[in-house]
Amino acid sequence: MTAVFNQNLFDQMPVIGILRNASLESIEKILPYYKKAGFTNLEITMNSKNVETIIQKLSSENSDMNIGAGTVCSLDDLKRALNAGATFIVTPILNTEVINYCRTHQIPVFPGAFSPTEIYNATNLGATAVKVFPATQLGVSYIKDILAPLNNAKLLPTGGVSKQNIAAFLNAGAIGVGMGGSLFDKKLIESENFDQLFQHFKEIATIVLKNIK
């Protein structure tokens, strides 16, 4: 892995955009508008077609972005992702082996957790931040409830985060969010309405910038 995670890029726009089963051709059309709107982090899920080729190309050609791998469920997934050039790792589950490997090799890792116990364990294992997933089922109040006793936890709610509630999640104490379909509007992408897609990106970016600490 030659690319390195840039913490400053994450801090300036703490949103991880998630793409699953998007073609390289489609991503390359979207990316200029995504970057122009101010987004700096992109996750390609490991259960996408041609994922290693996509990560390798995006990572090698976008030094102004953090390109990571999501849906990393095993050490095999992890090593494939890193060999392709992923600079950060996101998991949907709490896999101790994956977290330990990332911590040992100083690779940012955002493991998925749902319960207070999982969030506590992920934090203690050295997670960069904990992907609270699925946030759809939990809502904004859950972030506040968790941070009351677990005030050292860094939480990244994912699943159900939208333009309508992203400010509330950030104000509840989340250090950032993960966004998939609510960020990458399928209809706008399929119709190649890139002007409207850019406006959509920009609206979300503006909300984030107004609400990050």
Contacts in CASP RR format, 6 or more apart in sequence:
PFRMAT RR
TARGET T0000
AUTHOR 0000-0000-0000
METHOD contacts of the structure
MODEL  1
MTAVFNQNLFDQMPVIGILRNASLESIEKILPYYKKAGFTNLEITMNSKN
VETIIQKLSSENSDMNIGAGTVCSLDDLKRALNAGATFIVTPILNTEVIN
YCRTHQIPVFPGAFSPTEIYNATNLGATAVKVFPATQLGVSYIKDILAPL
NNAKLLPTGGVSKQNIAAFLNAGAIGVGMGGSLFDKKLIESENFDQLFQH
FKEIATIVLKNIK
1 82 0 8 1.000
1 83 0 8 1.000
1 85 0 8 1.000
1 86 0 8 1.000
1 87 0 8 1.000
2 60 0 8 1.000
2 85 0 8 1.000
3 59 0 8 1.000
3 60 0 8 1.000
3 63 0 8 1.000
3 67 0 8 1.000
3 85 0 8 1.000
3 87 0 8 1.000
4 87 0 8 1.000
5 66 0 8 1.000
5 87 0 8 1.000
5 88 0 8 1.000
5 107 0 8 1.000
5 108 0 8 1.000
6 40 0 8 1.000
6 66 0 8 1.000
6 87 0 8 1.000
7 108 0 8 1.000
9 40 0 8 1.000
9 41 0 8 1.000
9 64 0 8 1.000
9 65 0 8 1.000
9 66 0 8 1.000
10 40 0 8 1.000
10 41 0 8 1.000
10 66 0 8 1.000
12 40 0 8 1.000
13 38 0 8 1.000
13 39 0 8 1.000
13 40 0 8 1.000
13 41 0 8 1.000
13 205 0 8 1.000
13 208 0 8 1.000
13 209 0 8 1.000
14 41 0 8 1.000
14 175 0 8 1.000
14 176 0 8 1.000
14 177 0 8 1.000
14 208 0 8 1.000
14 212 0 8 1.000
15 39 0 8 1.000
15 41 0 8 1.000
15 176 0 8 1.000
15 177 0 8 1.000
15 178 0 8 1.000
15 179 0 8 1.000
15 183 0 8 1.000
15 204 0 8 1.000
15 205 0 8 1.000
15 208 0 8 1.000
16 41 0 8 1.000
16 42 0 8 1.000
16 43 0 8 1.000
16 90 0 8 1.000
16 110 0 8 1.000
16 156 0 8 1.000
16 158 0 8 1.000
16 176 0 8 1.000
16 177 0 8 1.000
16 178 0 8 1.000
16 179 0 8 1.000
17 39 0 8 1.000
17 41 0 8 1.000
17 42 0 8 1.000
17 43 0 8 1.000
17 178 0 8 1.000
17 179 0 8 1.000
17 180 0 8 1.000
17 183 0 8 1.000
17 184 0 8 1.000
18 43 0 8 1.000
18 45 0 8 1.000
18 70 0 8 1.000
18 90 0 8 1.000
18 158 0 8 1.000
18 178 0 8 1.000
18 179 0 8 1.000
18 180 0 8 1.000
18 181 0 8 1.000
18 183 0 8 1.000
18 184 0 8 1.000
19 27 0 8 1.000
19 42 0 8 1.000
19 43 0 8 1.000
19 44 0 8 1.000
19 45 0 8 1.000
19 48 0 8 1.000
19 180 0 8 1.000
19 184 0 8 1.000
20 44 0 8 1.000
20 45 0 8 1.000
20 47 0 8 1.000
20 48 0 8 1.000
20 71 0 8 1.000
20 180 0 8 1.000
21 45 0 8 1.000
21 47 0 8 1.000
21 48 0 8 1.000
21 49 0 8 1.000
22 30 0 8 1.000
22 44 0 8 1.000
22 48 0 8 1.000
22 184 0 8 1.000
23 49 0 8 1.000
23 50 0 8 1.000
24 50 0 8 1.000
24 53 0 8 1.000
24 54 0 8 1.000
24 57 0 8 1.000
26 189 0 8 1.000
27 44 0 8 1.000
27 54 0 8 1.000
27 58 0 8 1.000
29 192 0 8 1.000
29 194 0 8 1.000
30 184 0 8 1.000
30 189 0 8 1.000
30 194 0 8 1.000
30 197 0 8 1.000
31 42 0 8 1.000
31 58 0 8 1.000
31 62 0 8 1.000
33 194 0 8 1.000
33 197 0 8 1.000
33 198 0 8 1.000
33 201 0 8 1.000
34 42 0 8 1.000
34 201 0 8 1.000
35 62 0 8 1.000
35 64 0 8 1.000
35 65 0 8 1.000
36 198 0 8 1.000
36 201 0 8 1.000
37 198 0 8 1.000
37 201 0 8 1.000
37 202 0 8 1.000
37 204 0 8 1.000
37 205 0 8 1.000
38 201 0 8 1.000
38 205 0 8 1.000
39 201 0 8 1.000
39 205 0 8 1.000
40 64 0 8 1.000
40 65 0 8 1.000
40 66 0 8 1.000
41 65 0 8 1.000
41 66 0 8 1.000
41 68 0 8 1.000
41 88 0 8 1.000
42 58 0 8 1.000
42 65 0 8 1.000
42 66 0 8 1.000
42 67 0 8 1.000
42 68 0 8 1.000
43 68 0 8 1.000
43 69 0 8 1.000
43 70 0 8 1.000
43 88 0 8 1.000
43 90 0 8 1.000
43 178 0 8 1.000
44 51 0 8 1.000
44 54 0 8 1.000
44 55 0 8 1.000
44 58 0 8 1.000
44 67 0 8 1.000
44 68 0 8 1.000
44 69 0 8 1.000
44 70 0 8 1.000
44 86 0 8 1.000
45 51 0 8 1.000
45 69 0 8 1.000
45 70 0 8 1.000
45 71 0 8 1.000
46 69 0 8 1.000
46 70 0 8 1.000
46 71 0 8 1.000
46 72 0 8 1.000
46 73 0 8 1.000
46 77 0 8 1.000
46 80 0 8 1.000
46 81 0 8 1.000
47 71 0 8 1.000
48 54 0 8 1.000
51 69 0 8 1.000
51 84 0 8 1.000
52 80 0 8 1.000
52 81 0 8 1.000
52 83 0 8 1.000
52 84 0 8 1.000
53 84 0 8 1.000
55 67 0 8 1.000
55 68 0 8 1.000
55 69 0 8 1.000
55 81 0 8 1.000
55 84 0 8 1.000
55 85 0 8 1.000
55 86 0 8 1.000
56 84 0 8 1.000
56 85 0 8 1.000
58 65 0 8 1.000
58 67 0 8 1.000
59 67 0 8 1.000
59 68 0 8 1.000
59 84 0 8 1.000
59 85 0 8 1.000
59 86 0 8 1.000
59 87 0 8 1.000
60 85 0 8 1.000
66 87 0 8 1.000
66 88 0 8 1.000
67 85 0 8 1.000
67 86 0 8 1.000
67 87 0 8 1.000
68 81 0 8 1.000
68 86 0 8 1.000
68 87 0 8 1.000
68 88 0 8 1.000
68 89 0 8 1.000
68 90 0 8 1.000
69 77 0 8 1.000
69 81 0 8 1.000
69 82 0 8 1.000
69 84 0 8 1.000
69 86 0 8 1.000
69 88 0 8 1.000
69 89 0 8 1.000
69 90 0 8 1.000
70 81 0 8 1.000
70 89 0 8 1.000
70 90 0 8 1.000
70 91 0 8 1.000
70 92 0 8 1.000
71 77 0 8 1.000
71 90 0 8 1.000
71 91 0 8 1.000
71 92 0 8 1.000
72 78 0 8 1.000
72 81 0 8 1.000
72 89 0 8 1.000
72 90 0 8 1.000
72 91 0 8 1.000
72 95 0 8 1.000
72 98 0 8 1.000
73 91 0 8 1.000
73 92 0 8 1.000
73 93 0 8 1.000
73 95 0 8 1.000
73 98 0 8 1.000
74 95 0 8 1.000
74 97 0 8 1.000
74 98 0 8 1.000
75 97 0 8 1.000
75 98 0 8 1.000
75 101 0 8 1.000
77 98 0 8 1.000
78 89 0 8 1.000
78 98 0 8 1.000
78 101 0 8 1.000
78 102 0 8 1.000
81 89 0 8 1.000
82 89 0 8 1.000
82 107 0 8 1.000
87 107 0 8 1.000
87 108 0 8 1.000
88 107 0 8 1.000
88 108 0 8 1.000
88 109 0 8 1.000
88 110 0 8 1.000
88 128 0 8 1.000
89 98 0 8 1.000
89 102 0 8 1.000
89 107 0 8 1.000
89 108 0 8 1.000
89 109 0 8 1.000
89 110 0 8 1.000
90 109 0 8 1.000
90 110 0 8 1.000
90 111 0 8 1.000
90 112 0 8 1.000
90 131 0 8 1.000
91 98 0 8 1.000
91 109 0 8 1.000
91 110 0 8 1.000
91 111 0 8 1.000
91 112 0 8 1.000
91 131 0 8 1.000
92 112 0 8 1.000
92 131 0 8 1.000
92 133 0 8 1.000
93 111 0 8 1.000
93 112 0 8 1.000
94 111 0 8 1.000
94 112 0 8 1.000
94 113 0 8 1.000
94 118 0 8 1.000
94 121 0 8 1.000
94 122 0 8 1.000
95 111 0 8 1.000
96 125 0 8 1.000
98 109 0 8 1.000
98 111 0 8 1.000
99 109 0 8 1.000
99 111 0 8 1.000
99 122 0 8 1.000
99 125 0 8 1.000
99 126 0 8 1.000
99 127 0 8 1.000
100 125 0 8 1.000
101 107 0 8 1.000
102 108 0 8 1.000
102 109 0 8 1.000
103 109 0 8 1.000
103 125 0 8 1.000
103 126 0 8 1.000
108 128 0 8 1.000
109 126 0 8 1.000
109 127 0 8 1.000
109 128 0 8 1.000
110 127 0 8 1.000
110 128 0 8 1.000
110 129 0 8 1.000
110 130 0 8 1.000
110 131 0 8 1.000
110 156 0 8 1.000
111 122 0 8 1.000
111 125 0 8 1.000
111 127 0 8 1.000
111 130 0 8 1.000
111 131 0 8 1.000
112 118 0 8 1.000
112 122 0 8 1.000
112 130 0 8 1.000
112 131 0 8 1.000
112 132 0 8 1.000
112 133 0 8 1.000
112 158 0 8 1.000
113 119 0 8 1.000
113 121 0 8 1.000
113 122 0 8 1.000
113 130 0 8 1.000
113 131 0 8 1.000
113 132 0 8 1.000
113 133 0 8 1.000
114 132 0 8 1.000
114 133 0 8 1.000
114 134 0 8 1.000
114 138 0 8 1.000
116 146 0 8 1.000
116 149 0 8 1.000
116 150 0 8 1.000
119 130 0 8 1.000
119 132 0 8 1.000
119 146 0 8 1.000
119 150 0 8 1.000
119 153 0 8 1.000
119 155 0 8 1.000
120 150 0 8 1.000
120 153 0 8 1.000
122 130 0 8 1.000
123 130 0 8 1.000
123 150 0 8 1.000
123 152 0 8 1.000
123 153 0 8 1.000
123 154 0 8 1.000
127 154 0 8 1.000
128 154 0 8 1.000
129 154 0 8 1.000
129 155 0 8 1.000
129 156 0 8 1.000
129 175 0 8 1.000
129 176 0 8 1.000
130 153 0 8 1.000
130 154 0 8 1.000
130 155 0 8 1.000
130 156 0 8 1.000
131 156 0 8 1.000
131 157 0 8 1.000
131 158 0 8 1.000
131 178 0 8 1.000
132 138 0 8 1.000
132 142 0 8 1.000
132 143 0 8 1.000
132 146 0 8 1.000
132 155 0 8 1.000
132 156 0 8 1.000
132 157 0 8 1.000
132 158 0 8 1.000
132 174 0 8 1.000
133 157 0 8 1.000
133 158 0 8 1.000
133 159 0 8 1.000
134 158 0 8 1.000
134 159 0 8 1.000
134 160 0 8 1.000
135 142 0 8 1.000
135 157 0 8 1.000
135 158 0 8 1.000
135 159 0 8 1.000
135 160 0 8 1.000
135 161 0 8 1.000
135 169 0 8 1.000
136 159 0 8 1.000
136 160 0 8 1.000
138 157 0 8 1.000
139 157 0 8 1.000
139 165 0 8 1.000
140 165 0 8 1.000
140 168 0 8 1.000
140 169 0 8 1.000
140 172 0 8 1.000
141 172 0 8 1.000
143 155 0 8 1.000
143 157 0 8 1.000
143 169 0 8 1.000
143 172 0 8 1.000
143 173 0 8 1.000
143 174 0 8 1.000
144 172 0 8 1.000
144 173 0 8 1.000
146 153 0 8 1.000
146 155 0 8 1.000
147 153 0 8 1.000
147 155 0 8 1.000
147 172 0 8 1.000
147 173 0 8 1.000
154 175 0 8 1.000
155 173 0 8 1.000
155 174 0 8 1.000
155 175 0 8 1.000
155 176 0 8 1.000
156 174 0 8 1.000
156 175 0 8 1.000
156 176 0 8 1.000
156 177 0 8 1.000
156 178 0 8 1.000
157 169 0 8 1.000
157 174 0 8 1.000
157 176 0 8 1.000
157 177 0 8 1.000
157 178 0 8 1.000
158 177 0 8 1.000
158 178 0 8 1.000
158 179 0 8 1.000
159 178 0 8 1.000
159 179 0 8 1.000
159 180 0 8 1.000
160 182 0 8 1.000
161 169 0 8 1.000
161 177 0 8 1.000
161 178 0 8 1.000
161 179 0 8 1.000
161 182 0 8 1.000
162 179 0 8 1.000
162 182 0 8 1.000
163 182 0 8 1.000
163 200 0 8 1.000
163 203 0 8 1.000
163 204 0 8 1.000
163 207 0 8 1.000
166 177 0 8 1.000
166 179 0 8 1.000
166 204 0 8 1.000
166 207 0 8 1.000
166 208 0 8 1.000
166 211 0 8 1.000
167 207 0 8 1.000
167 210 0 8 1.000
167 211 0 8 1.000
169 176 0 8 1.000
169 177 0 8 1.000
170 176 0 8 1.000
170 177 0 8 1.000
170 208 0 8 1.000
170 211 0 8 1.000
170 212 0 8 1.000
171 211 0 8 1.000
176 212 0 8 1.000
179 204 0 8 1.000
183 201 0 8 1.000
183 204 0 8 1.000
185 197 0 8 1.000
185 200 0 8 1.000
187 193 0 8 1.000
188 194 0 8 1.000
188 196 0 8 1.000
188 197 0 8 1.000
188 200 0 8 1.000
189 197 0 8 1.000
END
